[in-house]
């Protein structure tokens, strides 16, 4: 099994999650998904159903997704090394 590039997976998952959260924040301005935004705002400080709130939430989501991607890649590499 080949190893995963930790940095590449971290950036990819961070970017993907940031785009999703940005979209969710901006769509919630029109009333769609407001409950999800309220729940996520308790974790992502500054995230709200506004234009700027969506950008702030995307920043937090990028960091969160990048950390998650790095952890996933590291765990995969450890498991792949043992096989």
C-alpha positions in Angstrom: 0.0 0.0 0.0 1.2 3.5 -0.8 1.5 6.2 1.8 -0.7 9.3 1.7 0.7 12.7 1.4 -0.3 14.2 4.8 -0.1 17.9 3.7 -2.0 17.3 0.5 -4.9 15.5 2.2 -5.0 18.1 4.9 -5.3 21.0 2.4 -7.8 19.1 0.2 -10.1 18.2 3.1 -9.7 21.7 4.6 -10.6 23.3 1.3 -13.6 21.0 0.7 -15.0 21.5 4.2 -14.5 25.3 4.0 -16.4 25.5 0.7 -19.3 23.5 2.1 -19.5 25.7 5.2 -19.2 28.9 3.2 -22.0 27.7 0.9 -24.2 26.7 3.9 -23.6 30.1 5.6 -24.5 32.1 2.5 -27.6 29.9 1.6 -28.9 30.3 5.2 -29.2 34.0 4.5 -32.3 33.0 2.5 -33.7 30.9 5.3 -32.4 27.4 4.2 -30.5 25.4 6.8 -30.6 28.0 9.6 -30.9 25.4 12.3 -27.6 23.8 11.1 -25.9 27.2 11.1 -27.1 27.9 14.6 -25.7 24.6 15.8 -22.4 25.0 14.0 -22.1 28.6 15.3 -21.7 27.2 18.8 -18.5 25.5 17.6 -17.2 28.0 15.0 -17.0 31.4 16.7 -18.3 34.2 14.4 -20.1 31.9 12.0 -23.6 33.3 11.2 -26.2 33.6 8.5 -24.4 36.6 7.0 -21.9 37.2 4.2 -19.1 37.9 6.6 -20.3 35.2 9.0 -20.0 32.7 6.1 -16.4 33.7 5.4 -15.5 33.5 9.1 -17.1 30.0 9.3 -15.2 28.9 6.2 -11.9 30.0 7.8 -12.7 27.9 10.9 -13.8 25.0 8.7 -10.6 25.1 6.8 -8.6 24.7 9.9 -10.9 22.0 11.3 -10.9 20.1 8.0 -7.1 20.4 7.6 -6.5 19.0 11.1 -9.0 16.1 10.4 -7.3 15.4 7.1 -3.9 15.3 8.7 -5.1 12.9 11.3 -6.8 10.6 8.7 -3.6 10.5 6.6 -1.4 9.8 9.6 -3.6 7.0 10.8 -3.8 5.5 7.3 0.0 5.7 6.9 0.5 3.9 10.2 -2.0 1.2 9.3 -0.5 0.8 5.7 3.0 0.5 7.2 2.0 -2.4 9.4 0.6 -4.4 6.4 
